[in-house]
Amino acid sequence: MELFLASLASLLAGCVDAIVGGGGLILVPALFAIFPTTHPATLFGTNKGASVWGTGMATAQYSRRVRMPWHALAPAALTGFAAALGGAWLVTVVSPEFLRKALPAVLLLVLLYTLARKDLGRHHAPCHSGARETTIACGIGAVIGFYDGFFGPGTGSFFVFLFVRLLGYDFLHASASAKLLNTATNVAALLLFTLKGHVWWHFALTMALANVAGSLAGTHLALKHGTGFVRGAFIAVVSALILKTGYDAFLR
């Protein structure tokens, strides 16, 4: 029963994550509810062991249908990988608790900005090219990759928002690009958790299959319905993240 419930949560998380990020909003709380006495590091590691396959599959699916600026995204993914390792190392010596109360406010600003700018991310109009685009993409990878390793909630949504805001991508292209970078940061975190023995592979592998299935469904929905659908999903996920992180920071 535990494996079934965890796999179902992983399926739903993969679907949401493939569209716009935020799968951890579903899977991580589900794992804490199913295994309430387990060390948090093991649950986080098992989450990464399942979700990395879904983000990887989403990246592959998007790359077949959406033009990916590999000249900018490949270096950004490598930068994100290295930054996530640095963040994961730092969290072993410094508590990320100070971010817990700040995160809902940051997410609220992202949501309000997106709602106020009704045309934001509706049209794909990259505002940079060449080395400048690569530099900005690497900056996004470094900052959000470090955040993912150090704390994590909302990583996919932050990637999407910054690709839209700073590079002029529409939400569909931003989500596709975010999947590649999020895969890199997930691999970095998974590597660290694995080396420290914090992954239940007997659960993670089955959950990974469910996550991939959900990812395929989510990618299909995003590609079928386009930018407007992804923008709506982004607003819904960020709103849910505000409620979840606000509850964790001030009410729990």
C-alpha positions, 0 to 999 in steps of 0.5 A: 500500500505504501508503494502504491500511494507513493507511486500515485503521488509520483505519477501526479507530480510528474504530470504537473512538473512536466507542464510548469514545475512544482512536482515536489509540491505533491510528491514531497508532502506525500512522502512525509505523510506516508513515511512520517518517522523516516529521516527527511534526507532519505525522503528528499533523496528518494524524491530526487531518485524518482523525479529526475527521470520524469524531468529528463523524459520531459526534456527529451519530449520537449526537445523534439517539438520545441526549438531549444537554444542549446548554445545557451542551455547546455552551459547553463545546465552545467552551471546549474549542476555545479551550483546545486552541488555547492548548495547541497554542500552548504546546507550540510553546514548552514541551516536554510531556515532563514529562507523559509519565511522569505519564500512565500513573499518572493513567490507572491511577488512573482505571482503578482508580477505575472498577473499584472503583466498579462502579455508576459510569456504569451509570445516567444520573442527572445530579447538576447542572442549569442554570448549574451543569451548564454551568459544570462542563462548561465546566471539563471542556472547558477542562482536557481541551481544553488537555491535548489541544492540549498533549499529547493521548493519552487525551483522549476517555477523560478526557472520558468519565470526567469526564462520568461522575464529575462530572456523573453521566452514564452511560457512553453519555451521557458518550461522546456528550457527549465526542464533541462536545467532542473534535470541537471540540478536534480542529478547533482542533488541525487548524486549527493544523496546517493553518496550519503546513502539517503535514497530508498532505491527499492521505492525510487525505481518504481516511483520513477516509472510512475513519474515518467508516465506522468511526465509524458502525460504532462508534456503532451498536454503542454504541447497540445494546448500551448503557451496559454495553458502553461501560463495558467498552470504556472499561476495555479502552481505558484499560488499553491506554492504560496499557500504551502510555503506560507503554512510551513513558515508561519502556521506549522 
